Amino acid sequence: MVSEDTVFPPPPQASTVTVDETPSRVQLIAWTFVSAEVYDKLDHQDDPTNVGYMDADILAEYAGRTCYQSWSKPNPETATNAGYLRNVIDHQHFSVLEHASATFLITGVSRSLLAELSRHRHLSLSVESQRYVPQDEGEPVIPPLLRKYPAITDVLICAHKASIGDYEEIITALMARQADGDKLTKKEIREAARSVLLNSQPVSMVVTGNLRAWREVLTKRYHIAADAEIRELAGELLTILRRVAPNSFSDFPNQPFGNDTIRRSA
Ligand SMILES: Cc1cc2nc3c(=O)[nH]c(=O)nc-3n(C[C@H](O)[C@H](O)[C@H](O)COP(=O)(O)OP(=O)(O)OC[C@H]3O[C@@H](n4cnc5c(N)ncnc54)[C@H](O)[C@@H]3O)c2cc1C
């Protein structure tokens, strides 16, 4: 229990990460801050590579140094935050990356992407409900491959329109039964009607992961073998995660993992 005498740490340092101003399908909405004491303890002020450390990286180093109480930095290779975390990653001491987290609002992705993302058991998801939220608005999510083929994309757009039409037809028919006296709730009606919706139905969600969990996701989904839509999403996530914690993601390639890049554990 927090007593009245508890001394709280001072407010966090201003982070150089800002929330995205332009709406996009991936928006960073929360991330970890650390107290000034953590920075003071690590004392990186004279580090020439310190061009504005990120709190998430700093927290991982602080956690790692706590393990061995290794606050002095005799080895120049691990004296910087970048060097320290490179060593952590090389030695697969990934648990220190579990302390910091990043939360994203993800919108306009498909239900099939949701099925894949939700397989990652260390992520926390809050997902738009098809039982509570009417599904009769919005465009289908176009798979990346189809963007090259407008005529084939039209097939999907027609199928989507048809599915929304069927959805509305079921809702209207069930509401008529409700009006006739059948005991049906809106939620029951929507949950039955959603069964005609397509995999391309768009969905919104808030997703939180610690840095290790995000590394797991990226290792598998930022890969040429992954589904194209989630691979694109993984690329967007990686770009933002590199702003939150550049040194914790420094070993990731700039292109998806594939034949010429080594896929490593996270
Ligand atoms: C290219 C591709 C194709 C796929 N195809 C299919 C498919 O056809 N069918 C299908 O069902 N799935 C498929 N998947 C999903 C895949 O099987 C995994 O469910 C998904 O990638 C999550 O990975 P994960 O289980 O390793 O990791 P996460 O759930 O992200 O967990 C991370 C790591 O934690 C450890 N861990 C987590 N839970 C446990 C546990 N219970 N016991 C022991 N260790 C644990 C493991 O080391 C694991 O790698 C595919 C994935 C990819 C990338």
Ligand as a Chemical Component Dictionary entry (heavy atoms), coordinates in Angstrom:
data_LIG
# 
_chem_comp.id                   LIG 
_chem_comp.type                 NON-POLYMER 
_chem_comp.pdbx_formal_charge   0 
_chem_comp.three_letter_code    LIG 
# 
loop_
_chem_comp_atom.comp_id 
_chem_comp_atom.atom_id 
_chem_comp_atom.alt_atom_id 
_chem_comp_atom.type_symbol 
_chem_comp_atom.charge 
_chem_comp_atom.model_Cartn_x 
_chem_comp_atom.model_Cartn_y 
_chem_comp_atom.model_Cartn_z 
_chem_comp_atom.pdbx_ordinal 
LIG C1  C1  C 0 5.022  -17.631 -41.778 1  
LIG C2  C2  C 0 4.076  -18.113 -40.733 2  
LIG C3  C3  C 0 3.122  -19.058 -41.041 3  
LIG C4  C4  C 0 2.234  -19.535 -40.064 4  
LIG N1  N1  N 0 1.285  -20.452 -40.383 5  
LIG C5  C5  C 0 0.456  -20.924 -39.433 6  
LIG C6  C6  C 0 -0.538 -21.916 -39.725 7  
LIG O1  O1  O 0 -0.684 -22.335 -40.850 8  
LIG N2  N2  N 0 -1.335 -22.365 -38.720 9  
LIG C7  C7  C 0 -1.194 -21.892 -37.424 10 
LIG O2  O2  O 0 -1.932 -22.336 -36.556 11 
LIG N3  N3  N 0 -0.291 -20.960 -37.133 12 
LIG C8  C8  C 0 0.539  -20.466 -38.077 13 
LIG N4  N4  N 0 1.467  -19.506 -37.757 14 
LIG C9  C9  C 0 1.487  -18.986 -36.380 15 
LIG C10 C10 C 0 2.609  -19.631 -35.552 16 
LIG O3  O3  O 0 2.387  -21.017 -35.425 17 
LIG C11 C11 C 0 2.665  -18.999 -34.162 18 
LIG O4  O4  O 0 1.444  -19.200 -33.484 19 
LIG C12 C12 C 0 2.941  -17.512 -34.198 20 
LIG O5  O5  O 0 3.954  -17.213 -35.106 21 
LIG C13 C13 C 0 3.353  -17.054 -32.802 22 
LIG O6  O6  O 0 4.653  -17.513 -32.565 23 
LIG P1  P1  P 0 5.113  -18.250 -31.259 24 
LIG O7  O7  O 0 4.084  -19.188 -30.797 25 
LIG O8  O8  O 0 6.504  -18.791 -31.507 26 
LIG O9  O9  O 0 5.388  -17.025 -30.330 27 
LIG P2  P2  P 0 4.694  -16.140 -29.216 28 
LIG O10 O10 O 0 3.342  -16.544 -28.795 29 
LIG O11 O11 O 0 4.886  -14.729 -29.713 30 
LIG O12 O12 O 0 5.642  -16.430 -28.016 31 
LIG C14 C14 C 0 7.012  -16.034 -28.092 32 
LIG C15 C15 C 0 7.910  -17.168 -27.632 33 
LIG O13 O13 O 0 7.606  -17.464 -26.263 34 
LIG C16 C16 C 0 7.772  -18.865 -26.063 35 
LIG N5  N5  N 0 6.485  -19.434 -25.676 36 
LIG C17 C17 C 0 5.259  -18.832 -25.721 37 
LIG N6  N6  N 0 4.323  -19.648 -25.257 38 
LIG C18 C18 C 0 4.921  -20.808 -24.927 39 
LIG C19 C19 C 0 4.470  -22.023 -24.431 40 
LIG N7  N7  N 0 3.186  -22.262 -24.153 41 
LIG N8  N8  N 0 5.362  -22.998 -24.203 42 
LIG C20 C20 C 0 6.662  -22.807 -24.449 43 
LIG N9  N9  N 0 7.181  -21.669 -24.952 44 
LIG C21 C21 C 0 6.313  -20.667 -25.185 45 
LIG C22 C22 C 0 8.288  -19.443 -27.356 46 
LIG O14 O14 O 0 9.680  -19.411 -27.352 47 
LIG C23 C23 C 0 7.766  -18.477 -28.388 48 
LIG O15 O15 O 0 8.480  -18.488 -29.603 49 
LIG C24 C24 C 0 2.341  -19.025 -38.726 50 
LIG C25 C25 C 0 3.320  -18.074 -38.431 51 
LIG C26 C26 C 0 4.181  -17.608 -39.398 52 
LIG C27 C27 C 0 5.204  -16.560 -39.021 53 
# 
loop_
_chem_comp_bond.comp_id 
_chem_comp_bond.atom_id_1 
_chem_comp_bond.atom_id_2 
_chem_comp_bond.value_order 
_chem_comp_bond.pdbx_ordinal 
LIG C1  C2  SING 1  
LIG C2  C3  SING 2  
LIG C2  C26 DOUB 3  
LIG C3  C4  DOUB 4  
LIG C4  N1  SING 5  
LIG C4  C24 SING 6  
LIG N1  C5  DOUB 7  
LIG C5  C6  SING 8  
LIG C5  C8  SING 9  
LIG C6  O1  DOUB 10 
LIG C6  N2  SING 11 
LIG N2  C7  SING 12 
LIG C7  O2  DOUB 13 
LIG C7  N3  SING 14 
LIG N3  C8  DOUB 15 
LIG C8  N4  SING 16 
LIG N4  C9  SING 17 
LIG N4  C24 SING 18 
LIG C9  C10 SING 19 
LIG C10 O3  SING 20 
LIG C10 C11 SING 21 
LIG C11 O4  SING 22 
LIG C11 C12 SING 23 
LIG C12 O5  SING 24 
LIG C12 C13 SING 25 
LIG C13 O6  SING 26 
LIG O6  P1  SING 27 
LIG P1  O7  DOUB 28 
LIG P1  O8  SING 29 
LIG P1  O9  SING 30 
LIG O9  P2  SING 31 
LIG P2  O10 DOUB 32 
LIG P2  O11 SING 33 
LIG P2  O12 SING 34 
LIG O12 C14 SING 35 
LIG C14 C15 SING 36 
LIG C15 O13 SING 37 
LIG C15 C23 SING 38 
LIG O13 C16 SING 39 
LIG C16 N5  SING 40 
LIG C16 C22 SING 41 
LIG N5  C17 SING 42 
LIG N5  C21 SING 43 
LIG C17 N6  DOUB 44 
LIG N6  C18 SING 45 
LIG C18 C19 SING 46 
LIG C18 C21 DOUB 47 
LIG C19 N7  SING 48 
LIG C19 N8  DOUB 49 
LIG N8  C20 SING 50 
LIG C20 N9  DOUB 51 
LIG N9  C21 SING 52 
LIG C22 O14 SING 53 
LIG C22 C23 SING 54 
LIG C23 O15 SING 55 
LIG C24 C25 DOUB 56 
LIG C25 C26 SING 57 
LIG C26 C27 SING 58 
# 
